[in-house]
Amino acid sequence: MFNDAGSERNSYDNEQKRLAKISHYEIVATAAESSFDQITFLVKDLFDVENAFIAFKLTDGVFFKSWFGTESIKKVITDLLLKDFSTDQYLESDLVVSAIQSPEGYLLGYVGCFLKHHVKPGSKQLEMLRRLSAIITDKLEERMAVRKLLRITDDRLHVLIHDLKNPMTTIGLQSELLSKLPGADEKVKLIAGKLHSQSKQIVSDLNHILSSAKRENANFKPQKISFDLIELLNETLKNLSEKAALKKQVFLFEPGVPISIIGDPEKLFEVFHQLIDNAIKFSAPEKEIRLSLTAGINQVTVQIHDQGTELSEEGLEKLFFKFADVGSVPTNHENTPKLGLQIVKLLVDMHKGKVWAERAGGQSGTILYVQLPLK
């Protein structure tokens, strides 16, 4: 009885993680996109059929991101996809699919088609369908990386605009006072009036930008709350543990006492998630990924040591540039949108911190450093 309950609990937890991953990609209920439709066209040509699809499996329904075919066949396919079956399976109902899986292995949905005349697909066709499903996963990863980068860049710009408002408001008030000082001649009043008018217009423009930002995102400013950095790092490692397990990698982290810092835990979770995810991708299977901390009076430094290919000095310098070729590739040829570390740098900058990388010296791999103020 206990084992059955535990099994049911694990099944429920995995389903929640699967649904959370689909939600993370922000793909459900979105409009058609050419890049997904192009893949569906390839499936149609590959199997020489009139229908093909890319679908994401939800709790009690299916969202078709791309669809070509009749509504009657769509209803049949929907009912079949809601059933549980293994990946890349040819069914008697003439449905052939390949699972779309997240990098952690969660089932997101399927790409496939409805065959005609009960023609069994060939092995090369099935292999090509598997490759197309992998391309869809890469597309989802790249799509989210671009969205994150755009949002964070916008957030950073809005914070700078917000900070610029205060001195501009002060200039406006002081120029108005200057024009009213006893003994001020007409030239001084003219210059003060222009300063007041222009600063007032700049503040108005800045307020308009900030108002638009709030309509798009109610909270573009980083939070400033106290939280335990150790707890956040442990949560990050737990979140990535399944991905590391696929490569039989081990996390080594002995945190010690809690370390309280003030910042935005959601944004800093993204920082460490990106860095540790990168360490997983660039470290070989069965290797260790080590984390350590050094706390000072006013700041804390987190070190993440991977066991990937040692980067050149030029590679280290370009590591946090977007789309930079640093001369290293993931050990299992995982997808790398090459925007993750640019996102990391922007988020660390927002926290008035520093991020950099160094060679591991006599050891293999690279050490990434994140230095953050405690307050």
C-alpha positions in Angstrom: 0.0 0.0 0.0 2.8 2.4 1.0 4.6 1.7 -2.3 1.5 2.3 -4.3 1.0 5.6 -2.6 4.6 6.6 -3.2 4.4 5.6 -6.8 1.2 7.7 -7.2 2.9 10.7 -5.5 6.0 10.4 -7.8 3.7 10.2 -10.9 1.8 13.3 -9.7 5.0 15.2 -9.1 6.4 14.3 -12.5 3.2 15.4 -14.2 3.4 18.8 -12.4 7.0 19.2 -13.5 6.0 18.3 -17.0 3.2 20.8 -17.1 5.4 23.5 -15.5 8.0 22.9 -18.2 5.4 23.4 -21.0 4.2 26.6 -19.2 7.9 27.8 -19.0 8.1 27.8 -22.8 5.1 30.1 -23.1 3.9 28.2 -26.1 0.3 27.2 -25.3 -2.4 29.4 -26.9 0.1 31.2 -29.0 -0.5 32.1 -32.7 1.0 30.2 -35.6 4.7 30.7 -36.2 6.4 30.2 -39.6 9.4 28.2 -38.1 7.0 25.6 -36.6 4.9 25.5 -39.8 8.0 24.8 -41.9 8.8 21.7 -39.8 5.2 20.5 -40.2 5.5 20.9 -44.0 8.6 18.7 -43.8 6.7 16.0 -42.0 4.0 16.1 -44.7 6.6 15.7 -47.4 8.5 13.1 -45.5 5.5 10.7 -45.2 3.6 12.0 -48.3 0.4 12.8 -46.5 -2.1 15.6 -46.4 -2.0 16.2 -42.7 0.8 16.8 -40.1 1.0 18.5 -36.7 3.1 19.8 -33.8 1.1 19.4 -30.6 1.6 20.0 -26.9 0.0 17.6 -24.5 -1.9 19.3 -21.6 -3.7 17.8 -18.6 -7.0 17.2 -20.4 -6.4 18.5 -23.9 -4.0 19.1 -26.7 -2.8 22.4 -28.1 -1.8 22.3 -31.8 1.0 24.8 -32.4 1.0 23.8 -36.1 -1.7 21.9 -38.0 -2.4 20.9 -41.6 -5.3 18.7 -42.3 -9.1 18.3 -41.9 -11.0 18.9 -38.6 -12.3 15.3 -38.6 -8.8 13.9 -38.6 -7.8 16.5 -36.0 -10.4 15.1 -33.6 -9.2 11.5 -34.0 -5.6 12.6 -33.5 -6.5 14.6 -30.3 -8.2 11.5 -28.8 -5.1 9.3 -29.6 -2.6 11.8 -28.2 -4.4 12.0 -24.9 -3.6 8.3 -24.4 -0.3 7.2 -22.9 2.1 5.5 -25.3 5.8 5.2 -25.9 7.8 7.6 -28.1 8.2 7.1 -31.8 5.4 4.5 -32.0 3.5 3.3 -35.0 0.0 2.5 -34.1 -2.8 0.5 -35.8 -4.8 3.7 -36.1 -2.1 4.9 -38.6 -0.8 7.6 -36.3 3.0 8.0 -36.3 4.6 10.4 -33.9 7.9 11.4 -32.3 7.9 12.8 -28.7 9.0 16.4 -28.2 11.0 16.3 -25.0 12.6 18.9 -22.8 16.4 18.7 -22.1 15.5 17.1 -18.8 13.5 14.5 -20.5 9.9 15.7 -19.8 7.3 14.9 -22.4 6.1 18.2 -24.0 4.1 16.9 -26.9 4.4 15.3 -30.3 5.3 15.9 -33.9 3.8 13.5 -36.4 1.1 12.8 -39.0 -1.8 10.4 -39.8 -0.7 7.9 -42.4 -2.8 6.8 -45.4 -3.5 3.3 -46.8 -2.0 1.6 -43.8 1.5 2.1 -45.1 4.0 1.3 -42.4 6.7 4.0 -42.1 10.4 3.1 -42.8 13.2 3.3 -40.3 14.8 6.3 -42.1 11.5 8.1 -41.9 11.2 7.5 -38.2 14.7 8.6 -37.6 14.1 11.8 -39.5 11.0 12.4 -37.4 13.1 12.0 -34.3 15.5 14.6 -35.6 12.7 17.0 -36.3 11.4 16.6 -32.8 14.9 17.5 -31.5 14.9 20.6 -33.7 11.6 21.7 -32.1 13.1 21.4 -28.7 16.1 23.5 -29.8 13.6 26.0 -31.2 11.7 26.2 -27.9 15.0 26.8 -26.0 16.2 29.5 -28.3 12.8 31.2 -28.4 12.8 31.4 -24.6 16.4 32.6 -24.4 15.6 35.5 -26.8 12.5 36.4 -24.8 14.4 36.4 -21.5 17.1 38.6 -23.0 14.7 41.1 -24.4 12.8 41.3 -21.1 15.9 41.7 -19.0 17.4 44.3 -21.4 14.1 46.2 -21.1 14.1 45.9 -17.3 17.6 47.2 -17.1 16.8 50.2 -19.4 13.7 51.0 -17.3 15.7 50.9 -14.1 18.2 53.4 -15.6 15.4 55.6 -16.8 13.8 55.5 -13.3 17.1 56.5 -11.7 17.6 59.3 -14.3 14.2 60.9 -13.3 15.4 62.0 -9.9 18.3 64.3 -11.0 16.2 65.6 -13.9 13.4 66.6 -11.5 16.0 68.3 -9.2 17.4 70.2 -12.2 13.9 71.4 -13.1 13.1 72.6 -9.5 16.5 74.3 -9.1 16.3 76.1 -12.4 12.8 77.4 -11.5 14.2 78.7 -8.1 17.2 80.2 -9.9 14.9 82.3 -12.1 13.1 83.7 -9.0 16.3 84.7 -7.1 16.4 88.4 -6.1 18.7 90.2 -8.5 18.7 87.7 -11.3 19.1 89.5 -14.6 17.1 88.7 -17.8 19.8 86.5 -19.2 19.9 84.3 -16.1 16.1 84.1 -16.1 16.1 83.1 -19.8 18.7 80.3 -19.3 16.9 79.1 -16.2 13.6 79.1 -18.0 15.0 77.0 -20.8 16.6 74.6 -18.4 13.3 74.3 -16.5 11.3 73.8 -19.7 13.6 71.2 -21.2 14.0 69.2 -17.9 10.3 69.2 -17.5 9.9 67.8 -21.0 12.5 65.1 -20.4 10.8 64.0 -17.1 7.5 63.9 -19.0 9.1 61.6 -21.7 10.7 59.4 -19.0 7.3 59.1 -17.2 5.7 58.0 -20.5 8.3 55.3 -21.0 7.9 54.1 -17.4 4.1 54.1 -17.7 4.4 51.9 -20.8 6.8 49.6 -19.0 4.4 49.2 -16.1 1.5 48.3 -18.5 3.7 45.5 -20.0 5.3 44.4 -16.8 4.0 45.5 -13.4 7.4 45.0 -11.7 10.3 45.8 -13.9 12.5 46.9 -11.0 14.5 44.3 -9.2 13.1 43.3 -5.8 15.1 44.2 -2.7 14.3 41.6 -0.2 16.4 39.6 2.3 16.8 35.9 1.5 19.1 33.0 2.2 21.6 32.6 -0.7 22.4 29.0 0.4 18.7 28.1 0.2 18.5 29.6 -3.3 21.6 27.6 -4.5 20.2 24.4 -3.0 16.9 25.0 -4.8 18.8 25.6 -8.1 20.8 22.4 -7.7 17.6 20.5 -7.0 16.0 21.9 -10.1 18.9 20.8 -12.3 19.6 17.5 -10.6 17.6 15.4 -13.1 19.5 17.0 -16.0 22.8 16.3 -14.4 21.7 12.7 -13.7 21.2 12.1 -17.4 25.0 12.6 -17.8 25.7 10.8 -14.5 27.2 14.0 -13.1 27.5 14.8 -9.4 27.1 18.2 -7.6 29.6 18.9 -4.8 28.4 21.6 -2.5 29.1 22.1 1.3 27.4 25.4 2.0 27.9 25.7 5.8 25.9 28.4 7.6 23.1 30.5 6.0 24.2 33.6 4.2 21.6 36.4 4.1 21.7 38.9 1.2 19.4 41.6 -0.2 18.4 41.3 -3.8 15.9 39.8 -6.2 15.7 36.0 -5.6 13.9 35.3 -8.8 16.5 37.0 -10.9 19.4 35.5 -9.0 17.9 32.1 -9.4 18.0 32.7 -13.1 21.7 33.7 -12.8 22.8 30.5 -11.0 20.4 28.3 -13.1 22.1 29.5 -16.3 25.6 29.1 -14.9 25.1 25.6 -13.5 23.2 24.5 -16.5 26.1 25.6 -18.6 28.5 23.6 -16.4 26.4 20.5 -17.0 26.4 21.0 -20.7 30.2 21.6 -21.0 31.3 19.0 -18.5 31.8 15.4 -19.7 29.6 12.6 -18.3 30.4 11.2 -14.8 32.3 14.4 -13.8 31.9 16.6 -10.7 30.5 20.1 -10.7 31.7 21.9 -7.6 30.2 24.9 -5.9 31.8 27.0 -3.1 31.3 30.3 -1.4 33.5 33.0 0.1 31.8 35.5 2.4 33.3 38.9 3.3 32.1 41.8 5.3 30.2 43.5 2.5 30.0 40.8 -0.3 29.8 37.1 -1.1 31.5 35.3 -4.0 30.1 32.1 -5.5 32.4 29.8 -7.4 31.2 27.2 -10.0 33.9 24.9 -11.2 33.0 22.8 -14.2 35.2 20.1 -15.8 34.8 21.0 -19.4 37.3 22.0 -22.0 39.7 24.7 -20.7 39.0 27.9 -22.5 41.7 30.1 -24.1 42.3 33.6 -22.8 40.4 35.0 -25.9 37.5 32.6 -25.1 37.3 33.8 -21.5 37.2 37.4 -22.6 34.3 36.7 -25.0 32.4 34.4 -22.6 29.7 36.9 -21.6 29.2 38.4 -25.1 26.0 37.3 -27.0 26.5 34.9 -29.9 30.3 34.7 -29.1 32.2 31.7 -30.3 34.4 30.8 -27.3 36.0 27.7 -28.9 34.2 25.1 -26.8 31.2 22.8 -27.5 28.8 20.9 -25.2 30.1 17.4 -24.5 26.8 15.7 -25.6 26.2 18.3 -28.3 23.4 19.9 -26.3 21.7 23.0 -27.7 23.3 26.3 -26.5 21.4 29.5 -27.6 24.5 31.5 -26.7 22.4 34.1 -24.9 22.4 32.6 -21.4 25.6 34.1 -20.2 24.7 37.5 -21.6 21.5 37.2 -19.5 23.6 36.4 -16.5 25.8 39.5 -16.9 22.8 41.8 -17.3 21.1 40.4 -14.1 24.4 40.5 -12.1 24.9 44.1 -13.3 21.4 45.0 -12.1 22.5 43.8 -8.6 25.6 45.9 -8.7 27.7 42.7 -8.7 30.4 41.2 -10.9 30.7 38.0 -12.9 33.8 36.7 -14.5 35.6 33.4 -15.5 39.1 32.0 -15.0 41.0 28.9 -16.0 41.0 26.2 -13.3 44.8 26.3 -13.2 46.3 22.8 -12.7 42.8 21.3 -12.9 40.6 20.9 -15.9 37.7 23.1 -16.8 36.7 26.7 -16.0 35.7 28.5 -12.8 32.9 31.0 -13.0 32.7 33.6 -10.3 29.6 35.6 -9.2 30.3 38.4 -6.7 27.3 40.0 -5.0 26.9 42.7 -2.4 25.3 41.5 0.8 23.1 44.6 0.9 
